[in-house]
Amino acid sequence: MKRNKEEALAFLRENHGFLLICHDNPDGDTLGSALGLFFALKKLGKDAQIACGDPVPDKYRVLPGWEKVRFPGEIRREYHAVIFVDCADTGLFRKSRELMLDNSLCIDHHISNTGYAAVTYCAPTAAAVGQLMLDLILGLDVPLDHKIAQCLFCAISTDTGHFAFSNTTKETFCAAAELMEYDLDIAELCRQLYRLRSPGNTRLIGRCLSRMETVCQGRGAYMEVSQADLRETGAAGFETEGLIDFLRDMEGVELCALIKELSDGTCKVSLRSNGGVDASQAAGRFHGGGHRGAAGFSLAQPLSQAKRTVALLMESLL
């Protein structure tokens, strides 16, 4: 696995027809980073497309160019180089794996990155891929503009919890300050990203919190979201993003989990740690990964069994 920024820049300079792949269940970092690079490549006169296996969540439709993100089946097979954005392993973009090419670059910041691409630019100390993307775009001598700046600011802001998580550094603030030179409406952007909530999402929050369970004298906490919950509250699948924060911010909690039932009956588990437990290592027990403070994994188990698995995992760690 190569972690060389210069090789990543050479890849971007030497190729011309690009496909940028976001991970399934996209967040602000994968979308904002991909869109920022998309606009930069266009400025260089290169052809670029963006693929994602799931729809762009409503709150990220404030980003310029969000409609350029296509489902895998809508991609023109005219590209010769693939860029994986914020994807530590191929399991994170299962719905787009058919689009892979050997001529590939991965831009990532997860310590669990498996090195599946031909070239990997991975910096686990970076707060967000958006921070790395800013560095690459400047390295290509592409002038920033309002569109690129808004996309990259979203990427950095969302992956740092609006600059509140422990991954936030001096370099993170410097990157954000540079992007704010391009007339960003921070108040409106943050209202869209962090405060607007649909009625269905509000109902879902209440329902899930009412079923919260704890282990180890409250040091561990978890809750589930079933497919029935989504149907009955009217919430969209992407509106589960952020639910786990209610558990992480509860007094006494060291490790928490959100268990989401998928449409095929299996489950996806998101983990958050407040420092004592390495969430990435915990997720690694089930072939998942991520960061020390935030990670995830999949379970080929029904929801009832997945809840027991998560409870036992917490009890073994706390």
Protein Blocks (a to p, Z undefined) as FASTA:
>chain_A
ZZbfklmmmmmmmpmbdcddddehiafklmmmmmmmmmmmmmnopacddddfbdcdfklm
mpghklmpccfklpccfbfbdcdehiabfklmmmlmmmpcfbdcdddfbfklgolafbdc
ddfkbmbfklmmmmmmmmnopacdfklmmmmmmmmmmmnonopafkbcfklmmmmmmmmm
nopafklmmmmmmmgccfklmmmmmmmmmmgcceehhlaccddddfklmmmnopafklmg
oklmmmmmpghiabdcdddddfkopacdddddehjacfklmmmmnopacdfkbccddddd
dfklmmmmmmmmmmmmZZ
